[in-house]
Amino acid sequence: MPVVECPACGEDEDLTGQHGTGTDDAPRLLLTCGACGASWDRDTVPRCRLCAAVDLEAIPTATLQEHGRGDQWAPSGIRLAYYCWSCGGRDVTSSDPTPGPTPPPGDSRDLRALRRRGG
Protein backbone atom coordinates (compact mmCIF):
# COMPACT_ATOMS: atom_id res chain seq x y z
CA MET A 1 0.00 0.00 0.00
CA PRO A 2 1.65 3.26 -1.09
CA VAL A 3 1.88 6.09 1.40
CA VAL A 4 0.71 8.68 -1.14
CA GLU A 5 -1.03 8.11 -4.46
CA CYS A 6 -2.78 10.33 -6.96
CA PRO A 7 -6.53 10.44 -6.28
CA ALA A 8 -7.23 10.79 -10.02
CA CYS A 9 -5.11 8.03 -11.60
CA GLY A 10 -3.51 6.08 -8.70
CA GLU A 11 0.10 6.97 -9.63
CA ASP A 12 2.45 6.66 -6.63
CA GLU A 13 5.89 7.28 -8.13
CA ASP A 14 5.80 10.36 -10.40
CA LEU A 15 4.67 12.85 -7.75
CA THR A 16 6.17 16.21 -6.79
CA GLY A 17 5.42 18.35 -3.76
CA GLN A 18 5.71 21.94 -2.66
CA HIS A 19 5.31 23.27 0.91
CA GLY A 20 2.52 25.73 1.59
CA THR A 21 -0.44 26.42 3.88
CA GLY A 22 -4.08 25.50 3.54
CA THR A 23 -7.12 27.73 3.98
CA ASP A 24 -6.89 27.20 7.77
CA ASP A 25 -3.18 28.25 7.79
CA ALA A 26 -2.18 24.68 8.69
CA PRO A 27 1.00 23.43 7.01
CA ARG A 28 0.24 21.41 3.88
CA LEU A 29 1.94 20.00 0.84
CA LEU A 30 0.68 20.82 -2.64
CA LEU A 31 1.21 17.60 -4.60
CA THR A 32 1.20 17.31 -8.38
CA CYS A 33 0.99 14.07 -10.37
CA GLY A 34 3.43 13.91 -13.28
CA ALA A 35 1.35 11.22 -15.00
CA CYS A 36 -2.02 13.01 -15.27
CA GLY A 37 -1.29 16.56 -14.04
CA ALA A 38 -3.75 16.49 -11.12
CA SER A 39 -2.94 18.67 -8.08
CA TRP A 40 -4.19 18.31 -4.50
CA ASP A 41 -3.39 19.39 -0.95
CA ARG A 42 -1.96 16.92 1.53
CA ASP A 43 -2.26 17.61 5.23
CA THR A 44 1.11 17.26 6.99
CA VAL A 45 -0.40 16.31 10.37
CA PRO A 46 0.32 12.62 11.03
CA ARG A 47 -2.86 10.52 11.07
CA CYS A 48 -3.49 6.96 12.16
CA ARG A 49 -3.69 4.70 9.09
CA LEU A 50 -6.11 2.45 10.97
CA CYS A 51 -8.75 4.91 12.29
CA ALA A 52 -7.67 8.32 10.81
CA ALA A 53 -7.33 9.91 14.28
CA VAL A 54 -4.73 12.60 15.00
CA ASP A 55 -4.40 11.66 18.69
CA LEU A 56 -0.94 10.12 18.22
CA GLU A 57 2.07 9.79 20.48
CA ALA A 58 5.57 9.76 18.94
CA ILE A 59 7.76 7.26 20.80
CA PRO A 60 11.49 6.99 20.02
CA THR A 61 12.18 3.33 19.20
CA ALA A 62 15.74 3.34 17.87
CA THR A 63 18.77 5.57 17.58
CA LEU A 64 20.18 5.76 14.07
CA GLN A 65 23.96 5.67 14.00
CA GLU A 66 26.76 6.31 11.56
CA HIS A 67 30.52 5.93 11.66
CA GLY A 68 32.19 8.62 13.71
CA ARG A 69 35.90 8.96 14.30
CA GLY A 70 37.97 5.82 14.32
CA ASP A 71 35.99 2.83 15.53
CA GLN A 72 33.32 4.87 17.28
CA TRP A 73 29.70 5.20 16.21
CA ALA A 74 27.93 8.55 16.38
CA PRO A 75 24.18 9.11 16.71
CA SER A 76 22.68 10.58 13.54
CA GLY A 77 18.95 10.52 14.29
CA ILE A 78 16.07 8.85 16.06
CA ARG A 79 13.40 6.58 14.61
CA LEU A 80 9.96 7.54 15.84
CA ALA A 81 7.01 5.18 15.90
CA TYR A 82 3.57 6.70 16.31
CA TYR A 83 1.05 5.08 18.66
CA CYS A 84 -2.65 5.91 18.42
CA TRP A 85 -4.45 6.67 21.68
CA SER A 86 -7.83 6.41 19.92
CA CYS A 87 -7.65 2.84 18.61
CA GLY A 88 -4.56 1.50 20.42
CA GLY A 89 -2.67 0.78 17.20
CA ARG A 90 1.10 0.90 17.07
CA ASP A 91 3.43 2.23 14.37
CA VAL A 92 0.28 3.63 12.77
CA THR A 93 1.97 5.99 10.29
CA SER A 94 4.08 3.24 8.70
CA SER A 95 3.04 1.27 5.64
CA ASP A 96 2.42 -1.75 7.91
CA PRO A 97 0.51 -0.53 11.00
CA THR A 98 -0.34 -2.99 13.76
CA PRO A 99 -3.83 -2.89 15.30
CA GLY A 100 -4.06 -2.53 19.08
CA PRO A 101 -4.51 -2.82 21.86
CA THR A 102 -0.75 -3.04 22.15
CA PRO A 103 0.73 -0.42 24.47
CA PRO A 104 3.76 1.59 23.43
CA PRO A 105 7.18 0.69 24.88
CA GLY A 106 7.32 1.32 28.60
CA ASP A 107 4.21 1.64 30.70
CA SER A 108 1.42 3.39 28.80
CA ARG A 109 -0.17 4.54 32.07
CA ASP A 110 2.98 6.55 32.75
CA LEU A 111 2.85 8.06 29.26
CA ARG A 112 -0.80 9.07 29.67
CA ALA A 113 -0.11 10.59 33.08
CA LEU A 114 2.82 12.56 31.65
CA ARG A 115 0.61 13.68 28.78
CA ARG A 116 -2.14 14.95 31.13
CA ARG A 117 0.47 17.00 32.99
CA GLY A 118 1.48 18.61 29.69
CA GLY A 119 4.89 16.90 29.53
C-alpha positions in Angstrom: 0.0 0.0 0.0 1.7 3.3 -1.1 1.9 6.1 1.4 0.7 8.7 -1.1 -1.0 8.1 -4.5 -2.8 10.3 -7.0 -6.5 10.4 -6.3 -7.2 10.8 -10.0 -5.1 8.0 -11.6 -3.5 6.1 -8.7 0.1 7.0 -9.6 2.4 6.7 -6.6 5.9 7.3 -8.1 5.8 10.4 -10.4 4.7 12.9 -7.7 6.2 16.2 -6.8 5.4 18.4 -3.8 5.7 21.9 -2.7 5.3 23.3 0.9 2.5 25.7 1.6 -0.4 26.4 3.9 -4.1 25.5 3.5 -7.1 27.7 4.0 -6.9 27.2 7.8 -3.2 28.2 7.8 -2.2 24.7 8.7 1.0 23.4 7.0 0.2 21.4 3.9 1.9 20.0 0.8 0.7 20.8 -2.6 1.2 17.6 -4.6 1.2 17.3 -8.4 1.0 14.1 -10.4 3.4 13.9 -13.3 1.4 11.2 -15.0 -2.0 13.0 -15.3 -1.3 16.6 -14.0 -3.8 16.5 -11.1 -2.9 18.7 -8.1 -4.2 18.3 -4.5 -3.4 19.4 -0.9 -2.0 16.9 1.5 -2.3 17.6 5.2 1.1 17.3 7.0 -0.4 16.3 10.4 0.3 12.6 11.0 -2.9 10.5 11.1 -3.5 7.0 12.2 -3.7 4.7 9.1 -6.1 2.4 11.0 -8.7 4.9 12.3 -7.7 8.3 10.8 -7.3 9.9 14.3 -4.7 12.6 15.0 -4.4 11.7 18.7 -0.9 10.1 18.2 2.1 9.8 20.5 5.6 9.8 18.9 7.8 7.3 20.8 11.5 7.0 20.0 12.2 3.3 19.2 15.7 3.3 17.9 18.8 5.6 17.6 20.2 5.8 14.1 24.0 5.7 14.0 26.8 6.3 11.6 30.5 5.9 11.7 32.2 8.6 13.7 35.9 9.0 14.3 38.0 5.8 14.3 36.0 2.8 15.5 33.3 4.9 17.3 29.7 5.2 16.2 27.9 8.6 16.4 24.2 9.1 16.7 22.7 10.6 13.5 19.0 10.5 14.3 16.1 8.9 16.1 13.4 6.6 14.6 10.0 7.5 15.8 7.0 5.2 15.9 3.6 6.7 16.3 1.1 5.1 18.7 -2.6 5.9 18.4 -4.5 6.7 21.7 -7.8 6.4 19.9 -7.6 2.8 18.6 -4.6 1.5 20.4 -2.7 0.8 17.2 1.1 0.9 17.1 3.4 2.2 14.4 0.3 3.6 12.8 2.0 6.0 10.3 4.1 3.2 8.7 3.0 1.3 5.6 2.4 -1.7 7.9 0.5 -0.5 11.0 -0.3 -3.0 13.8 -3.8 -2.9 15.3 -4.1 -2.5 19.1 -4.5 -2.8 21.9 -0.8 -3.0 22.2 0.7 -0.4 24.5 3.8 1.6 23.4 7.2 0.7 24.9 7.3 1.3 28.6 4.2 1.6 30.7 1.4 3.4 28.8 -0.2 4.5 32.1 3.0 6.5 32.7 2.8 8.1 29.3 -0.8 9.1 29.7 -0.1 10.6 33.1 2.8 12.6 31.6 0.6 13.7 28.8 -2.1 14.9 31.1 0.5 17.0 33.0 1.5 18.6 29.7 4.9 16.9 29.5 
